[in-house]
Amino acid sequence: MNLHNQQRKITILLLLLQAIDSFPTCCMRVHRISTPNTENGLFSKGSFSFPTRQSAFINVNNRRCSFSKDLISPSSTTSLRIMIPGRKRERKSNLEEALSSTLYSFIRGTNLVFGSLPASMMKSIRKWWWCFPMILALVPPYCIIFKESSASMPDWWSVVKMDHLTTSENASWIVASFLGSNIAYVMSGIYLIKRFRFFETSGNGGLEFRPTKLSMLGVWVLVAGLISTLFHSVQALGSYTLAENLCYLDHAVACSAILYFFDTCGIPSKMTSFIGALSLVTLIVTTPCYTVLHSSWHYLSAATATMWALDGLRKKSDSLSVVIKGDD
């Protein structure tokens, strides 16, 4: 009886083991799906391994796997082949990332450049606002290039014609005194350059240029005098059309010089303002004797520039003394 029970237990145990052994035991790890390798009848490229229909049938006979013939159908292999271009998708992803990174860097760099432009422009305007009248010097070439004609001054501020001087008996003296009045700018410019030490003599006898805002005042006066001499020489002795073109350059330099004086020296003193206002009267009024009135403008404007520069030096000296006393 006991022997019969033991046989029954052994039989049940063998049946259970057989049933357990009949379960599928294959394991798959898929990292990359690729084309099948038909030599071995397996999909064996990379770390993928999967039995084909033939190997699945043999494995079923060997009781290693319970896959049936219908488990791997042509539709399943087709679906696997659809997933083949994984590497292409990876390359496309890398390309997209590279393009997006490049585009982002370009947009960021452009934003930094254009974002800083307003601040840079405002800083430049605050620093160089006094030189904007130099735009007047571009009027003659603009008219020649785009309008194919010579520039002309407006009627309310026209260049005075001096053709009648050539027929006068004292024409040479009048023209000489008129052009010679520009010597006032030369004298004023040299005085200011030496007063504010635009250059210094080195030990070996050479010149060392050390320009400052104050020393550049004399340079502006010299340049204005040079342009004025050239303009009035053509006005009195040369072509009137060329004189009108040079008048734009003369006004550009003169207006920029005045604004540079204002930016460097500030508001002039009362006496300097009076001399400057008187010189403006001689500039605006052109009759009855243009040469005398405009020569007076040269002398008075040069005197105004000299006095204005000394006013600026006095202000800077006063502010420096205040700072030194405050430190004490």
HELIX and SHEET records of a PDB file:
HELIX    1   1 ASN A    2  ASP A   21  1                                  20    
HELIX    2   2 ARG A   53  ASN A   61  1                                   9    
HELIX    3   3 PRO A   74  ILE A   82  1                                   9    
HELIX    4   4 GLY A   86  TRP A  128  1                                  43    
HELIX    5   5 TRP A  129  LEU A  138  5                                  10    
HELIX    6   6 VAL A  139  TYR A  142  1                                   4    
HELIX    7   7 CYS A  143  LYS A  147  3                                   5    
HELIX    8   8 ASP A  155  TRP A  157  5                                   3    
HELIX    9   9 ASP A  163  THR A  167  5                                   5    
HELIX   10  10 ALA A  171  GLY A  180  1                                  10    
HELIX   11  11 ILE A  183  ARG A  195  1                                  13    
HELIX   12  12 SER A  215  LEU A  237  1                                  23    
HELIX   13  13 TYR A  240  CYS A  265  1                                  26    
HELIX   14  14 LYS A  270  ILE A  284  1                                  15    
HELIX   15  15 TYR A  290  ASP A  327  1                                  38    
SHEET    1   A 2 LEU A  42  LYS A  45  0                                        
SHEET    2   A 2 PHE A  48  PRO A  51 -1                                        
SHEET    1   B 2 PHE A 199  THR A 201  0                                        
SHEET    2   B 2 LEU A 207  PHE A 209 -1                                        
END                                                                             
